Amino acid sequence: MSEPTGAARRRGPFKVGDQVQLTDPKGRHYTFTLEAGKNFHTHKGSFPHDELIGAPEGSVVRTTGNVAYLALRPLLPDYVLSMPRGAAVVYPKDAGQILAFADIFPGARVVEAGVGSGSLSSFLLRAIGDQGMLHSYERREDFADIARQNVERYFGGPHPAWQLTVGDLQDNLSDTDVDRVILDMLAPWECLEAVSKALVPGGILCCYVATTTQLARTVESIREIGCFNEPTAWETMIRNWHIEGLAVRPDHRMIGHTGFLLTARRLADGVEPPMRRRRPAKGAYGEDYSGPNADGGTGR
């Protein structure tokens, strides 16, 4: 049985063409691609690439300035944060949440809109594997080109499960029997009708938006279209901790708000979602509001 795409690049001794992440004594990272006969240069000296070619991962090399660097392959979270960018990347903390709460599984058929720089595409492709299907849509051709280069650089070439289309999802979506849809775009509510036709019953819609106004409009549009269950919305933040002997404290800096995530599941055809039972605060929708839950959730 052949190895999954990209797996051979993740194990074994360093080879020509491998990406290497060096860590200096201050914890700073330097990433480069191994080439025979080349030298790696820093302000602390240099060393030949050949010194790492054939060496096991986790080796330590010293520059001509006698500074030690730890050599490892970059993890995918490291890679996406250092990749060339056209658009902003989906941060690893959000990509991890998407993989978990959108329940991305091996062999899944996934549609993604808003490919950006290819960060989330890389996470999704590694999760679905060679037997899955990821169809990514990107409106801007320049962003699509950058994303394609980033994804192919990570996997060592084209991924057999990936198709990239330049254009609007709502105008070009032809996929059917889709298990998951991920929308990373300014106005995901514009795609809900097309998405609802593509998703299988029980399929998951996951939206990634930046602002509270986008979040509110997306949730209300999902409720109004009437073929999804009640959406769930959240955000995540990461705070590292400094541990030095008995000095244990949170770091002064953290990865705070990057975006909101929400998920909703496709209902069977012809089924209406159960009425929400919780009553929103008085005036939450404004005095002139007449849309979903205008009666305060009482059903009257």
N, C-alpha and C positions, 0 to 999 in steps of 0.2 A: 504494500500500500504506500503510495507516495505521500510525502509530508505535506501538511497544509501550507498554503502560500505564505511565505515569509518566515516559517518556523526555523528553517536552517540558518537564518540570519540572527537567531536569538540565542544560539548555544554553540559550544565548542570554542577552540582557540580562535584568536583574532585572525581574519583573512583580509586580503586586499579587497577594497570596496566596502568593508564594514565601517559603520560609524562608531566612533569612540568618544566617550565623555570623560574628560580629565577633571579631577577635583584637586585644587591646590590646598595648602595647609590652612587657608582662611575659609575654605568651603566654597570657593568660586568655581564655576563650571566653564569648561572650554570644550566645544564639540567640533570634530573634524572627521574627514573620511580618509581611511588608510590608503596610501599610494606607495608602491615600491620606489625606493630611491629618493623620496621627499623627506624634508625636515619639518618638524613642528617648532615654531618660534614664539617666544614670549619675551617680555622685558626681563625675565629671570633666566634667560638662556634658551637653549634649543636641545632637541634630541632627534635622531633619525626615526622615521616611521618603521623602518626595518627592525628596530628594536622591539616593537610590539607585534609585528606580523609573526604568527605562529605561537605567540605567548598566550597563556591562559587568561581568561577574563578575571579581573581582580588583581592584576599585576601592578607593581609600582615601578615607575620609571623616574630617572633623575636627569635634570637638564645639565647643560655645561656649567650652570651657576650653582649646581648641587642642591637644587630644590626638588623635593619629591612630589610626584603627582600620582594619584590613584587612577587607574584606567579601567573603566567599565563600559559596557554598551549602554546607551541612554534608554531609559524606560519610555514607553509611549507617552506618559504625562510629561516627561522631560522633552521629548521630541516635539510635541505639539506646541509647547511654549516657546521653543526656539526656532520653529519653522518659519520660512519666509511668508509674509502675510500680504494678502490683498485686502480682505475684510478681517474684522476681529475674530478671534478663535473662540470656540466653546471651551471654557476652562475644564480641566480634568475633573474638578469637583462636580460640575454640572453634567459632564459626560457620564460619570459614574452613576449619578442619580437617574439619568435617562436609561442607561443599560439595565438598571435594577427595576425601576418603577414602570418603565414601558415594557418590561419583561422581554428583552431582546434575547432570543434563543437560537441555537445552532440550526441552520436551515430556514430561518424566518425569511419571509418576503416583506421587505421594508421599502417604503418610499420616504425620501428626505427632500425637503424644499428649503433652499437657502444653504448651499454647500460652503459658502464663505471661503476659507483657506484650506479646507479639507480635514480639520481637526476631528469633528464628530464623525465624518465619513470613515476615518481610520479606525476609530473605536468601534463603529458599527460593523465594519467589514471583519474585524478580528473576532467579533462576537458571533456573527452569523456563519462564518466559515465559507469554504469554497462551494458548499452545496446550497447556500442561501442565495438571496437576490437583494441587492441594494440598487435602487434607481434614484439617483440624485438629480434634482432640478436646480439650476442656477440662472438667474436672469442676465447676469453680466458675464460676457465671454472672457474678459480679462481675469475675473475671479475664478472662473471655471478652469482656465489654463494653469493658474497658480495651484489650485486645489489638486488638479491631476498630477502635476509635478511632485507635490508634497506626498500624496498617497503612494505614487509609484516609487518614490525614493525610499519610503518606509518599508514597503513590501518587496522591494527589489525588482519591480516591474509591474505591468498591468495586473490587476486582481480579477480573476475569472468571474467573480460574483457582482462586479460593479459596472453599472451603466450610468453615464453622465450626459444629461441633456441640457443644452442652453436654451432657456425660454421660461415663460411663466407656467407654473404647475397647473393652474386652473384652465389654461388654454391647451396644454399638451398632455395632460394625464390620460393615459390609455391603459394603465395597469389595472387588472382586476384580481379579486381574491387576495388582496393585500392584508397581511397580518398586523402590520404596524405602520403608522404614518408619523413622521417627526417634522414639525413646522418650525423653522428658525427664520422668521421674517417679520417685517414691520406690521403687516395686516393679515394675520392668519385667518381672520373671520371671512376674508374674501374667498378662501379655498374650501370652506366647510362643505358646500354642496358637492363639489367634485370629490372630496375626500370621503364623504359619506357613501358615495356610490362605489368607491373602490374598496373600502374596508369590508372584511368578512364580519358576520355577526360575532360579537365578542372581541373583535379587534380593538386595538388601543390607538387613540390619537394622543400625541404628546406635543405640546406647544412650548416654545422657549421665547419669552418676550422680556423686554428691558424695563418697561415702566408700568406703574399702577394703572394708568389710563388704558394702555394696551391690554393689560390683564383683565380689567373690568369688562371691556368691550368684548374680548374673546370669550369670557365665561358667559356673558349674557347672550351672545350669538349662539353658543353651543346649546344653551337652554332653549333658545327660541327655535332652532332648527328641529328639535324634537326627536332625534333618532339616537341620542347619546344619553348615558346615565348622568347623574349629577357630577360635574367635574370637581377634581381636587387640585388645589393650588398651594404652592409652597416655595421657599427659597432656602438655600444652604449657605453657611459661612464656616470657614475653617480658621482656627486659631492654634498655632503651634505653641509648644511649651519649651522653655529653657530649663535644662536639668544639668546641674553641676554640683555634685555632692549634695549638701543639704539646701542648696539654693535652687528651689523648684518654683518656678513662676511662669505665668503666660508671657509669650513674646509681646513686645510693644506694638508690633504690626501684625495684621491678619489679612486674609483674603475675605473681604466682606461681600457686599452685594455685587453680583455680576448679572443676574437676571432672575426672572420668575419662571418656574416650571408648572405646567398643569397637565393633567391626564384625564381622559374620559373614554368610556368604552362604548363601542357601537352596539346598539340594540338590534334585535331581530326585526325584519321588515314588518311593518304594520303594527308594531308594539309602541304604545305611548309610555314615556317614563313616568314612574310613580310621582304623585304630587309631593313637593317638598313640604315637610311638616313644620320646620322651624320658621318662626315669624321674624322677618327683618325689622330692624328698628324703624319706628315711625318716621316717615319722611326720608328714608334711605334712598328712595328712587326719585324723590322730588314730587311736588304737588301735582304736576301735570303728566306724570308718567302713566302710561296705559298698556305697557307691554307685559311680558310674563311676570307672574306673581304681583300684579298690580293690586290684588285683593289682600296682600300681606301674607300669602301662603295659606289662607283659610279654605280656599276652594269655593268660596261663595261669590 
